[in-house]
Amino acid sequence: MSFFRDDEKQFILPYETCKNIYRTATLGKRIIEGLVNFAMSAEREIDIHKAPPEAIEKFNKTAEEMKQKEAIKQTIYNSRIYGTGALYVAMFDEEKEENDFTTKPTFEDAYKYKMKFTVLDPLNISGSRVDLDPLSFHFLEVVDVKVGSIPVPKKRIAVSHALEPLYLDTRTSLIPFSPPSVFYNMVELLQQYDNAIKSIGDLLYKAGAIIYKYPAKAKLNGISIDAITASKKILEQKRSGEVISISADSSIEDFPISNLTGLIDSINKLEDDITKALNDTPASILFDKSLSNGFSEGDKDKETEISIIESFRENKLTPLYTLTDYYIMLKAWDNVFIDEMRHKYIEYENKTDKEIFRSWAENFTYKYGNLFPEPESITQDNNAKKLDNLLKAQQLGANSADLQEELNESEIFKNEIELDSQPQNMEEMEEEDINFN
């Protein structure tokens, strides 16, 4: 494909082609799902300041029931397959017995709605518009979102792109000026990769064949028939592990395979090219390769991989969690659940349901799970160093309250520690042990 634009032949990757590549190409699913699945393989660590543990447990259980994680994954998949994906909060008003397309429910009226997360692709929101006004606050964002022909407010839908939008980008057909599929600049590479894999399969098939060199015969037809019959019999004997018998003036050989190594080298080169074309997925995730490449060190590669994952989480996952978390809170922390907590915890006795809900919602925070946890031995060494620093701080005159706060924030111990007096230094503790013994 030429880099120079031909006004009569604009290269557009059609909707069905994107779907076919995802479904049928050898690397189709891995390119789309590898980064997403890896980034979401560690559960979020949710914290709600001063809320009972039951509130977090109920939230997690409701998130599972509403299939939040699956919906977010599929939304990102669609954004990578087609260029754009969307996550819509569908609501059904049980009192009116009809779908509601516009309301953002509050704690007071959430009880009357059924809610679920619906994953959409660009065909479903093809009537939407990209803002092309450079002075607009929403420049290059998808605005005036429509599902089918029905307008949907942005408080009920989140639109996601795998690639950053470019001004006047005409590489897609469903939503004009939206980004294309991640497949866009690697279509030919993926075709070459599949051809190379097929060639290896053909060679391996031939590897199961044999060459039977037979003596010359007088009649051509007789030669052909004798050779075919003998070859079939010998091949059957070879595959079953039987004794192979041939005439004294005949011989058999395995089918020669001379270009297998070259094909494997070509596949390795294609994998490197595809990784560069994709750009956002490290080879260690896309092809399960080791972290260290060339002259770089594994630790440096790991730092790069962590940086890529954290950027992906913040830019692609966080907006989808921001949309969906609120609706999960509404379904999880209803009046019945809050009333249970009021009877169980005295601090909620004089607070209204709305006040309790608002307190939990406003103090709701999370961090993404650690994908590269440290070995226990390293954790213990780091904790020992932290404790040693606290002892040194005590020797310099730090008071007990400050030391206690620092100790608990360091999370050395699972539970919070309350210091009754200032910590002793190591020499005093060792001296006491000697006197005790």
C-alpha positions in Angstrom: 0.0 0.0 0.0 1.3 3.4 -1.0 1.7 6.1 1.8 0.6 8.7 -0.8 -3.1 9.2 -0.8 -5.0 8.3 -4.0 -8.2 10.4 -4.0 -10.0 7.8 -6.0 -8.9 4.9 -3.8 -9.2 5.6 -0.1 -8.0 2.6 2.1 -10.7 1.9 4.6 -10.8 -1.3 6.8 -14.5 -2.3 6.7 -16.5 -3.5 9.7 -16.8 -7.1 8.5 -13.1 -7.3 7.6 -12.2 -6.2 11.2 -14.5 -8.9 12.5 -13.1 -11.6 10.2 -9.5 -10.7 11.2 -10.4 -11.0 14.9 -12.2 -14.3 14.4 -10.0 -16.0 11.9 -6.4 -14.6 11.9 -3.9 -16.7 14.0 -3.0 -13.6 16.1 -6.4 -11.9 15.9 -7.6 -12.7 19.4 -4.2 -12.3 21.0 -3.7 -8.8 19.5 -7.2 -7.7 20.8 -7.3 -9.5 24.1 -3.8 -10.0 25.3 -3.1 -6.6 26.8 -6.6 -6.2 28.2 -6.7 -9.6 29.9 -3.2 -9.1 31.4 -4.0 -5.6 32.7 -7.2 -6.9 34.3 -5.8 -10.1 35.6 -5.2 -8.7 39.1 -8.4 -7.6 41.0 -8.8 -4.0 42.1 -8.1 -3.2 45.7 -11.1 -1.2 46.9 -11.1 1.0 50.0 -13.9 3.0 51.6 -12.6 5.1 54.5 -14.4 4.3 57.8 -17.0 2.1 56.0 -17.6 -1.4 57.4 -16.0 -4.3 55.5 -19.5 -5.5 54.5 -19.9 -2.5 52.3 -17.0 -3.5 50.1 -18.1 -7.1 50.1 -21.5 -6.2 49.0 -20.1 -3.9 46.3 -17.9 -6.7 44.9 -20.7 -9.2 45.0 -23.0 -6.8 43.1 -20.3 -6.0 40.6 -19.9 -9.7 39.9 -23.7 -10.1 39.5 -23.9 -7.2 37.1 -20.9 -8.6 35.2 -19.0 -5.3 35.4 -15.6 -6.8 34.6 -16.8 -8.8 31.6 -18.6 -5.7 30.2 -15.5 -3.5 30.5 -13.3 -6.2 28.8 -15.7 -6.6 25.9 -16.0 -2.8 25.5 -12.2 -2.5 25.2 -12.2 -5.5 22.8 -14.6 -3.7 20.5 -12.6 -0.5 20.6 -9.6 -2.4 19.4 -11.4 -4.5 16.8 -13.3 -1.7 15.2 -11.7 1.5 16.5 -14.5 2.4 18.8 -16.5 0.6 21.5 -19.1 1.9 24.0 -20.5 0.8 27.4 -24.1 1.7 27.9 -26.0 1.5 31.2 -29.4 0.1 30.2 -32.3 0.9 32.6 -35.9 -0.4 32.8 -38.4 1.5 34.9 -40.4 -1.2 36.7 -43.1 1.3 37.8 -43.8 2.5 34.3 -42.9 -0.8 32.7 -40.7 0.9 30.0 -37.1 1.5 29.1 -35.6 4.7 30.3 -33.0 6.2 28.0 -32.1 9.5 29.8 -32.3 9.4 33.6 -29.3 9.3 35.9 -30.9 7.8 39.0 -30.3 9.0 42.5 -30.2 7.0 45.7 -33.9 7.9 46.4 -35.3 6.5 43.1 -32.8 3.8 42.2 -35.0 1.1 43.7 -37.5 1.3 40.8 -35.0 0.5 38.1 -33.5 -2.6 36.7 -30.0 -2.0 35.5 -27.5 -3.8 33.3 -24.3 -3.0 31.3 -24.7 -3.3 27.5 -21.6 -3.5 25.3 -21.9 -1.6 21.9 -19.7 -1.5 18.8 -19.5 1.4 16.2 -22.3 -0.1 14.2 -24.7 0.4 17.1 -23.7 4.0 17.6 -23.1 4.9 14.0 -25.4 7.9 14.2 -23.1 9.6 16.7 -20.9 12.6 15.8 -17.3 13.5 16.4 -16.7 17.2 17.4 -14.4 18.7 14.8 -14.4 22.2 16.2 -10.8 23.0 17.4 -12.1 25.6 19.9 -14.6 23.2 21.5 -14.0 21.7 24.9 -15.0 18.3 23.4 -12.7 18.6 20.3 -12.3 15.1 18.7 -14.6 13.4 21.2 -17.7 11.5 20.1 -20.6 13.8 21.0 -24.4 13.6 20.3 -24.2 9.9 21.0 -27.0 7.9 19.5 -27.8 4.2 20.0 -29.7 3.4 16.9 -31.7 6.6 16.4 -32.2 7.4 20.1 -30.0 10.1 21.7 -28.3 8.9 24.9 -26.8 11.3 27.5 -23.1 10.9 28.3 -23.9 10.2 31.9 -25.3 6.8 30.8 -22.6 5.8 28.2 -18.8 5.8 27.9 -17.2 5.7 24.5 -13.7 4.2 24.2 -11.1 4.3 21.4 -8.0 2.1 21.2 -6.1 4.7 19.2 -6.0 8.4 19.7 -8.2 10.4 17.3 -6.7 12.4 14.5 -8.2 15.5 12.9 -10.2 14.7 9.8 -9.2 11.0 9.9 -11.2 9.2 7.2 -10.1 5.6 7.7 -13.4 4.4 9.2 -16.9 4.4 7.7 -19.3 3.8 10.5 -18.5 6.9 12.7 -16.9 9.5 10.4 -13.6 10.9 11.7 -13.3 8.3 14.5 -10.0 6.3 14.9 -9.6 3.0 12.9 -9.0 -0.6 14.2 -5.7 -1.6 15.7 -5.5 -4.0 12.7 -5.3 -1.1 10.3 -1.5 -0.8 9.8 -0.8 -4.5 10.1 -3.2 -6.2 7.8 -0.6 -7.4 5.3 1.7 -8.5 8.2 -1.1 -10.7 9.6 -1.7 -12.2 6.2 2.0 -13.0 5.8 2.1 -14.5 9.3 -0.8 -16.8 8.6 0.8 -17.8 5.3 4.0 -18.6 7.1 2.2 -20.7 9.7 0.4 -22.6 6.9 3.7 -23.2 5.1 5.1 -24.8 8.3 2.0 -26.9 8.5 2.4 -28.1 4.9 6.1 -28.9 5.6 5.2 -30.9 8.7 2.6 -32.8 6.7 5.2 -33.7 4.2 7.6 -34.7 6.9 5.3 -37.7 7.6 5.8 -38.9 4.0 8.6 -41.1 2.7 10.4 -41.5 -0.6 10.5 -45.1 -1.9 13.2 -45.7 -4.5 12.3 -48.7 -6.5 14.2 -50.6 -9.2 13.5 -49.9 -12.9 10.6 -51.8 -14.5 9.9 -52.6 -18.1 6.4 -51.1 -18.2 5.6 -47.6 -17.1 2.1 -48.5 -15.8 3.5 -51.4 -13.9 6.1 -49.1 -12.3 3.5 -46.6 -11.1 1.2 -49.2 -9.7 4.0 -51.1 -8.0 5.5 -48.0 -6.5 2.3 -46.6 -5.1 1.2 -49.9 -3.6 4.6 -50.5 -2.1 4.9 -47.0 -0.7 1.5 -47.1 1.0 2.4 -50.4 2.6 5.8 -49.1 3.8 4.2 -45.9 5.2 1.6 -47.9 7.1 4.3 -50.1 8.5 6.4 -47.1 9.5 3.5 -45.3 11.3 2.5 -48.5 13.2 6.0 -49.2 14.3 6.2 -52.5 12.4 9.2 -54.1 10.7 9.6 -52.5 7.2 10.4 -54.9 4.4 11.6 -53.8 1.0 13.4 -55.5 -1.9 17.2 -55.7 -1.9 17.5 -53.3 -4.8 15.1 -50.7 -3.3 15.5 -48.0 -0.6 13.4 -45.6 1.4 14.1 -42.1 2.7 12.3 -39.4 4.7 11.0 -36.5 2.7 13.7 -33.8 2.8 12.8 -30.5 4.6 15.5 -27.9 3.9 13.7 -24.5 4.4 12.0 -25.0 7.8 14.7 -23.0 9.6 14.2 -20.1 7.2 10.4 -20.2 7.7 10.9 -20.0 11.5 13.3 -17.1 11.1 10.7 -15.4 9.0 8.0 -15.9 11.6 10.2 -14.5 14.3 10.8 -11.4 12.1 7.1 -11.0 11.4 6.3 -11.2 15.2 8.8 -8.4 15.8 7.2 -6.3 13.0 3.7 -7.0 14.3 4.7 -5.9 17.9 6.1 -2.7 16.5 3.0 -2.1 14.4 0.7 -2.7 17.4 3.0 -0.6 19.6 0.9 -0.9 22.8 1.4 -4.5 23.7 4.9 -5.8 24.8 6.2 -9.0 23.1 6.2 -10.7 26.5 2.4 -10.4 26.6 1.6 -10.8 22.9 3.9 -13.8 22.3 4.7 -15.0 25.8 8.3 -14.1 25.3 10.8 -13.4 28.0 11.3 -9.9 29.2 14.9 -9.4 28.2 15.6 -8.7 24.6 19.0 -8.0 22.9 21.4 -6.1 25.1 18.8 -4.6 27.4 18.4 -6.0 30.9 15.2 -7.8 32.0 14.6 -5.3 34.8 14.5 -2.4 32.3 12.1 -4.3 30.1 9.9 -5.0 33.1 9.9 -1.3 34.0 8.7 -0.5 30.4 6.1 -3.2 30.6 4.7 -1.9 33.9 4.7 1.7 32.5 2.7 0.5 29.5 0.2 -1.4 31.6 -0.3 1.5 34.1 -0.9 3.9 31.2 -3.4 1.6 29.7 -5.3 1.1 33.0 -5.5 4.8 33.7 -6.5 5.9 30.1 -8.7 3.0 29.0 -10.0 1.2 32.1 -10.6 4.1 34.6 -13.3 5.9 32.5 -15.3 2.7 32.2 -15.0 1.9 36.0 -15.9 5.6 36.7 -19.2 5.1 34.8 -20.2 1.7 36.1 -19.1 2.0 39.7 -21.8 4.5 40.6 -24.6 2.2 39.3 -23.2 -0.7 41.2 -23.2 1.4 44.4 -26.9 2.2 43.8 -27.8 -1.5 43.5 -25.5 -2.7 46.2 -26.1 -0.2 49.0 -29.9 -0.1 48.9 -32.1 0.8 51.9 -32.3 -2.8 53.1 -28.5 -3.2 53.2 -28.0 0.2 54.9 -30.6 -0.6 57.5 -28.8 -3.8 58.3 -25.5 -1.8 58.8 -27.4 0.7 61.0 -28.5 -2.0 63.4 -25.0 -3.6 63.4 -22.8 -0.5 63.8 -23.8 2.2 66.3 -22.1 5.0 64.5 -24.8 4.9 61.8 -27.7 5.0 64.3 -28.5 8.7 63.9 -27.7 9.0 60.1 -30.2 8.8 57.3 -29.8 6.2 54.5 -28.9 8.9 52.0 -26.2 10.3 54.3 -24.7 6.9 54.8 -24.8 6.2 51.0 -23.2 9.5 50.2 -20.5 9.0 52.8 -19.5 5.6 51.3 -19.7 6.8 47.7 -17.6 9.9 48.4 -14.9 7.9 50.2 -14.8 5.1 47.6 -11.3 4.7 46.3 -9.4 1.9 44.6 -6.0 1.0 43.1 -5.3 -1.6 40.5 -3.9 -4.9 41.7 -0.1 -5.6 41.5 0.7 -7.6 38.4 4.3 -8.2 39.6 4.2 -9.0 43.3 7.5 -9.2 45.1 8.8 -12.5 46.4 8.1 -12.9 50.1 11.9 -12.8 50.9 12.2 -9.3 49.4 9.1 -8.1 51.1 10.5 -9.3 54.5 13.8 -7.5 53.8 12.0 -4.3 52.9 9.9 -4.4 56.0 13.0 -5.0 58.1 14.6 -1.9 56.6 11.4 0.1 57.3 11.4 -1.0 61.0 15.1 -0.1 61.3 14.4 3.4 60.0 11.6 3.8 62.5 13.9 2.9 65.3 16.4 5.4 64.1 13.7 8.0 63.9 12.8 7.2 67.6 16.5 7.7 68.5 16.4 11.1 66.9 13.5 12.1 69.1 10.4 11.3 67.1 7.3 11.0 69.3 5.2 7.9 69.7 2.2 9.3 67.8 4.2 10.1 64.7 6.0 6.8 64.8 2.6 4.9 65.1 1.2 6.8 62.2 4.2 6.1 60.0 4.2 2.4 61.1 0.6 1.9 60.1 1.0 3.8 56.8 3.9 1.6 55.9 1.5 -1.5 56.0 4.2 -3.7 57.5 1.6 -5.5 59.5 -1.9 -6.5 58.3 -3.7 -4.8 61.2 -3.1 -1.3 62.6 -0.6 -1.2 65.5 -1.1 1.0 68.6 2.0 2.0 70.4 1.7 2.3 74.2 5.2 3.8 74.6 8.1 4.7 72.4 9.8 1.8 70.8 13.1 0.6 72.2 16.2 0.6 70.1 17.7 -2.7 69.2 20.6 -2.5 71.7 18.2 -2.1 74.6 16.0 -5.0 73.4 19.1 -7.3 73.0 20.3 -6.3 76.5 17.0 -7.1 78.0 17.0 -10.5 76.3 20.4 -11.3 77.7 19.4 -10.3 81.3 16.2 -12.3 80.9 18.1 -15.4 79.9 
